């Protein structure tokens, strides 16, 4: 006797809808955290630059643009604004006189540290309001979700590598 896939598909769709709602709630919490950290909060695009520079200290504008998927002129303007706020500094590259390295300043690092602390406080408050059973379920669900995302991402990376090899 065959199994009816409709209930499983419906549960997956319901889970995806709930995930969308949770993500929207997290975005609201994230924005509150960003607004609370500074009198001049950075935009979402500027925040992506800060995160990228934190992970890839000393990269140049071209590499940053590739990481962000943005045009060099847009990235340069973002960095101009962040430099004016005191979050980013540009320094000559020791490798090439024609390139500038981008680095977070101590002010930029402190901003990210405070931002993460505010966001963590908001998350901890929400999680503390949950029952122990709900917290355990959340942890298990998020762990499973992360594992599925990792598998999906590694599958996409393998497909891209296979495609590159095939068409090279």
Phi, psi and omega per residue, in radians:
X1 nan 2.297 -3.086
X2 -1.318 2.701 3.105
X3 -1.664 2.358 3.132
X4 -1.396 1.989 -3.104
X5 -1.335 -0.181 -3.064
X6 -1.031 -0.814 3.140
X7 -1.053 -0.691 3.126
X8 -1.127 -0.745 3.125
X9 -1.105 -0.725 3.139
X10 -1.128 -0.717 3.106
X11 -1.136 -0.678 3.098
X12 -1.107 -0.745 3.124
X13 -1.130 -0.731 3.099
X14 -1.091 -0.731 3.119
X15 -1.117 -0.709 3.118
X16 -1.124 -0.720 3.110
X17 -1.104 -0.755 3.125
X18 -1.131 -0.697 3.106
X19 -1.062 -0.713 3.098
X20 -1.065 -0.756 3.134
X21 -1.127 -0.713 3.118
X22 -1.141 -0.735 3.126
X23 -1.066 -0.728 3.106
X24 -1.101 -0.685 3.084
X25 -1.125 -0.719 3.101
X26 -1.108 -0.679 3.110
X27 -1.060 -0.695 3.106
X28 -1.118 -0.803 3.097
X29 -1.055 -0.749 -3.125
X30 -1.075 -0.747 -3.134
X31 -1.138 -0.711 3.101
X32 -1.046 -0.727 3.114
X33 -1.084 -0.755 -3.128
X34 -1.154 -0.700 3.128
X35 -1.180 -0.559 -3.086
X36 -1.358 -0.373 -3.043
X37 -1.338 -0.624 -2.981
X38 -2.496 2.651 3.043
X39 -1.293 -0.291 3.074
X40 -2.224 1.330 -3.095
X41 -1.115 2.614 -3.134
X42 -1.491 2.761 3.104
X43 -1.331 2.955 3.110
X44 -1.063 -0.687 3.123
X45 -1.151 -0.723 3.117
X46 -1.154 -0.642 3.113
X47 -1.128 -0.673 3.072
X48 -1.061 -0.659 3.093
X49 -1.101 -0.809 -3.133
X50 -1.053 -0.778 3.110
X51 -1.073 -0.743 -3.129
X52 -1.114 -0.749 -3.137
X53 -1.205 -0.536 3.083
X54 -1.145 -0.710 -3.138
X55 -1.362 -0.592 -3.026
X56 -2.137 1.080 -3.088
X57 -0.966 2.263 3.041
X58 1.516 0.242 3.115
X59 -1.339 2.899 3.115
X60 -1.715 3.054 -3.109
X61 -1.062 -0.704 -3.124
X62 -1.070 -0.826 -3.137
X63 -1.139 -0.707 3.100
X64 -1.083 -0.749 3.093
X65 -1.040 -0.701 3.098
X66 -1.128 -0.742 3.127
X67 -1.078 -0.691 -3.082
X68 -1.537 -0.240 -3.068
X69 1.202 0.634 -3.079
X70 -2.157 2.766 3.110
X71 -1.234 2.544 -3.140
X72 -0.942 -0.657 -3.134
X73 -1.144 -0.675 3.111
X74 -1.160 -0.744 -3.139
X75 -1.130 -0.693 3.132
X76 -1.089 -0.755 3.107
X77 -1.123 -0.707 3.085
X78 -1.043 -0.784 3.141
X79 -1.167 -0.622 3.072
X80 -1.012 -0.813 -3.120
X81 -1.144 -0.729 -3.136
X82 -1.188 -0.586 3.083
X83 -1.187 -0.696 3.118
X84 -1.116 -0.545 3.090
X85 -1.381 -0.199 -3.129
X86 1.510 0.286 -3.108
X87 -1.624 -0.416 -3.044
X88 -2.306 2.534 3.019
X89 -2.231 2.596 3.076
X90 -1.935 2.358 -3.135
X91 -2.400 2.601 3.094
X92 -1.031 2.469 3.117
X93 -1.358 2.370 3.076
X94 -1.236 -0.287 -3.098
X95 -1.527 -0.701 -3.078
X96 -2.456 2.234 3.129
X97 -1.173 -0.340 -3.096
X98 -1.463 -0.193 -3.086
X99 -1.927 2.681 3.036
X100 -2.008 2.454 3.044
X101 -1.652 2.521 3.105
X102 -1.877 2.329 3.140
X103 -2.440 2.619 2.986
X104 -1.302 2.456 3.021
X105 -1.455 3.002 3.070
X106 -1.072 -0.588 3.091
X107 -1.129 -0.735 3.103
X108 -1.129 -0.730 3.108
X109 -1.133 -0.717 3.123
X110 -1.131 -0.659 3.104
X111 -1.044 -0.856 -3.137
X112 -1.109 -0.682 3.121
X113 -1.090 -0.812 3.126
X114 -1.158 -0.699 3.121
X115 -1.044 -0.828 3.138
X116 -1.115 -0.662 3.121
X117 -1.111 -0.779 3.125
X118 -1.108 -0.747 3.138
X119 -1.146 -0.702 3.113
X120 -1.117 -0.704 3.084
X121 -1.013 -0.780 -3.137
X122 -1.115 -0.754 3.120
X123 -1.141 -0.764 -3.138
X124 -1.078 -0.665 3.115
X125 -1.117 -0.763 3.134
X126 -1.159 -0.765 -3.114
X127 -1.187 -0.623 3.113
X128 -1.110 -0.473 3.139
X129 -1.368 -0.134 3.141
X130 -1.489 2.756 3.043
X131 -1.294 2.751 3.089
X132 -0.980 -0.660 3.124
X133 -1.130 -0.736 3.124
X134 -1.161 -0.676 3.103
X135 -1.094 -0.743 3.130
X136 -1.106 -0.768 3.120
X137 -1.103 -0.682 3.106
X138 -1.070 -0.824 3.140
X139 -1.053 -0.805 3.134
X140 -1.117 -0.750 -3.137
X141 -1.140 -0.763 3.133
X142 -1.171 -0.645 3.098
X143 -1.107 -0.815 3.104
X144 -1.096 -0.695 3.125
X145 -1.114 -0.791 3.141
X146 -1.081 -0.724 3.108
X147 -1.081 -0.717 3.124
X148 -1.152 -0.706 3.100
X149 -1.103 -0.773 3.129
X150 -1.046 -0.755 3.120
X151 -1.127 -0.750 3.128
X152 -1.099 -0.786 3.141
X153 -1.113 -0.770 -3.135
X154 -1.163 -0.573 3.064
X155 -1.144 -0.727 3.098
X156 -1.136 -0.686 3.132
X157 -1.142 -0.712 3.101
X158 -1.116 -0.756 3.117
X159 -1.058 -0.754 3.133
X160 -1.116 -0.721 3.127
X161 -1.162 -0.739 3.116
X162 -1.091 -0.718 3.117
X163 -1.121 -0.683 3.140
X164 -1.149 -0.687 3.131
X165 -1.199 -0.773 -3.103
X166 -1.084 -0.677 -3.034
X167 -1.721 0.036 -3.108
X168 -1.233 nan nan
